[in-house]
């Protein structure tokens, strides 16, 4: 296991100390904003306008309002990651480089291959579930449009990783370190990765409820299939850095689409 370093940020005062945090924070926010804007462009406003409490506003304003909460979660997750990850040995190539530290970008082959393969396996598991659930019938394959695919890759691969892995998982590692005085080892670290992955799966339930009736079987399927991939992303972040987790997440979407087309 990679040794975890509980080191404090450089002892620089004033503007230098602020820039140690601000440069990577705002860089990640700018990158994440691309994913948020791609998501906003694909939001179904027909559904939003059909809600009783929906305000009578122009479409662009409605789209921006719809991503307000994700933006707040993005900012909170990024702040936690930038501010705390160095204390528990969790890394980001971009964050390190913007601080003037030496860092090597994680080799892309393994996370991309794992993400593609993981997406294909999840597609196969999804087909098997619906075959059992519906007595032999499987739902038709609805592949995303170019814009929907771009939104899935950038929002999932960037924004969700900043929220959940760089943010929540880092915060859990930091809390465990503060409580025990030790950086999480293989057992506790894996448990924390799984917890965040299950929360990642739970986070997909609202979107699933919009597209289909949500009974217990569908809910469990949604949580578990997403959690399996969430564990993969979390392990890559923990062992190889944030960008490795992002690459695995991005690659899993094309893998899923390939799998759904094949099976």
C-alpha positions, 0 to 999 in steps of 0.5 A, spaced: 500 500 500 502 506 498 505 510 504 500 515 507 503 522 508 500 526 514 503 533 512 501 540 513 501 545 507 507 549 506 508 554 512 507 560 507 503 566 510 498 571 507 497 571 499 502 565 498 498 560 503 491 562 500 494 561 493 496 554 495 488 552 496 485 557 491 489 555 485 487 548 485 480 549 488 478 554 482 482 550 477 477 544 479 471 548 479 472 551 472 473 544 470 467 541 473 463 547 470 464 544 464 460 537 466 455 542 469 454 546 463 453 539 459 448 536 464 444 543 464 444 542 456 441 535 457 436 537 462 428 535 460 425 541 461 418 538 460 418 535 466 421 541 470 415 545 467 410 540 469 412 540 477 407 544 481 412 549 484 416 550 477 417 558 476 415 561 470 422 563 467 426 562 461 429 556 459 436 558 460 435 560 467 431 554 469 437 550 466 442 554 471 437 553 477 437 546 476 444 545 477 445 550 483 445 544 488 450 540 484 454 546 483 454 547 491 456 540 492 461 540 487 464 546 491 464 543 497 467 536 495 473 540 491 474 544 498 474 538 502 479 534 497 484 540 496 484 542 503 485 535 506 487 530 501 494 531 503 494 529 510 491 522 508 496 521 502 490 521 497 493 525 491 491 529 485 496 530 479 493 537 477 493 539 485 500 538 486 502 541 479 498 547 481 502 548 487 509 547 484 510 540 487 513 534 482 508 529 480 507 524 475 500 523 471 497 516 473 498 511 467 492 511 463 492 504 460 489 501 466 484 505 469 481 506 462 481 499 461 478 497 467 473 502 466 471 500 459 471 492 462 467 494 468 462 498 464 461 492 459 460 487 465 455 492 469 451 492 462 451 484 462 449 484 469 443 489 468 441 485 462 441 479 466 437 482 472 431 485 467 431 478 464 429 475 471 425 481 473 421 481 467 420 474 466 425 473 460 424 480 457 429 485 457 428 493 455 430 496 449 437 499 448 436 507 448 443 509 446 445 517 448 445 522 443 452 526 442 450 531 447 447 526 452 454 522 452 458 528 453 454 530 459 454 523 462 462 522 461 464 529 463 459 530 469 460 523 471 467 523 470 469 529 473 463 532 477 461 526 481 468 524 482 470 531 485 464 531 489 464 523 492 471 521 491 475 527 492 470 530 497 466 525 501 472 519 501 477 524 503 473 527 508 472 520 511 479 518 511 481 525 514 475 523 520 478 516 521 485 519 521 483 524 526 479 519 530 484 514 531 491 518 529 492 513 524 491 513 516 486 508 514 489 501 512 487 496 507 481 494 511 478 500 513 480 504 507 476 499 503 470 499 508 470 507 507 471 506 499 465 501 499 461 506 504 462 512 499 460 507 493 453 505 496 452 512 497 454 513 490 449 508 488 443 511 492 444 518 489 442 515 482 435 513 485 432 520 484 434 519 476 431 512 476 425 514 479 423 519 474 424 514 468 421 508 471 417 505 477 421 504 483 420 498 487 425 494 491 428 490 486 429 496 481 432 500 487 437 494 489 439 493 482 440 501 481 444 501 488 448 495 487 450 496 480 452 503 481 456 501 487 460 496 484 463 501 479 463 506 485 468 501 488 472 501 482 473 509 482 474 509 489 480 504 489 483 508 483 483 514 487 486 511 493 491 507 490 493 511 484 490 518 484 484 522 483 485 523 475 486 515 475 479 515 478 476 520 473 479 516 467 476 509 470 469 513 471 469 516 464 471 510 460 465 506 464 460 510 460 462 508 453 463 501 456 456 501 458 453 503 452 458 498 448 455 492 453 448 494 452 449 494 444 452 487 444 447 484 449 
